[in-house]
């Protein structure tokens, strides 16, 4: 039944278009497999393949493991600030 709910082949984005979409999401901040699935309608395995390809190509960096994994652009400082980095914190005396 899941196959019948998939968009017709002509309406589905190409692999490169999907990668570009994921990269544009990562430009806004770290992305997760779930976020990409919600945005694209792809299944978990398809999204994992795309994310893994982008990591292998050096276009994304994987942080964390398993369900806690998130993917971000190389050099993205925003996520390190949110996850405990010291940039932007006030010094207390």
N, C-alpha and C positions, 0 to 999 in steps of 0.2 A: 504494500500500500504506500509506503514511503516514496517509492519510485514514481508513482503516479502524481505525487504532489510536487515533484521537482519541476522547475521551469523548463519549457521547451529548449532544446539545445541551442537554438538561435538566439535565445534571450539570456543565456548564461554568459557571464563575463569570462574572458580568457584568463589563463593562469597569470600572465603579466599584469593584466588589469586588476586582478584580485590582489596581487602583491603590491601594486601601486596604492590600492585602497588601504591595505594594512599599513603601509608605510605612512600614508597620510594620517591614519589614526594614531600611529606612534609619534607623529610630529606634535600631537596634542598632549602626549604623556604616555606612560606605559600601557600596553594592551595585554589582554589575557585571551586565552582560547575561547572562553565564553563570550567575551565582548565581540570577537570577530565572528563567531557563529551567529550571534544575534543580528549583527549587521549584514551578514552575507547569506544566511540561510544554509550554509554548508554544515556538514556533520563534523564531529570531533576529530576524526581521523584525517579528513581532508584539510582542516585548518591546521592540525599539527604538522602535516606535510609541508604546507606553505610556510609556516613559521620556521620549521627546521631548515628549509631551503634558504630563507632569508638570513638565518643565523650563519649557515655555511658560507653564504655569499658575503658575509661581513656587513650586511645592511641592518641587522638587528643584533642585540645582545640579549641573551637569556639570563634572567635573574631568578633564583629560586628553583624549586623542584616540584614535580608532579602538579597537583592542583594549585599550588601556590606560585607556580611559575608565571612570570610576567616578562614581557619583551619590550625593549626600548631601543631607541636610536643610540648608536655609539656617541659618547660625549654628552649625553643628555644629563644635565646636572639637576634637573627638577626632582627626579625620583630619589636621588641620594639625599637631597635636602629634606624630603618628606619622610624618608626612612631612617632619620637619625643623624644626618650630616650636620656639621656645625655652621655651615654658611647661613647667614641671615638670622642667627640667634643673637639675642642681647647678652652682653656680658654682665654678670652680677658681681658686685663687690661686697 
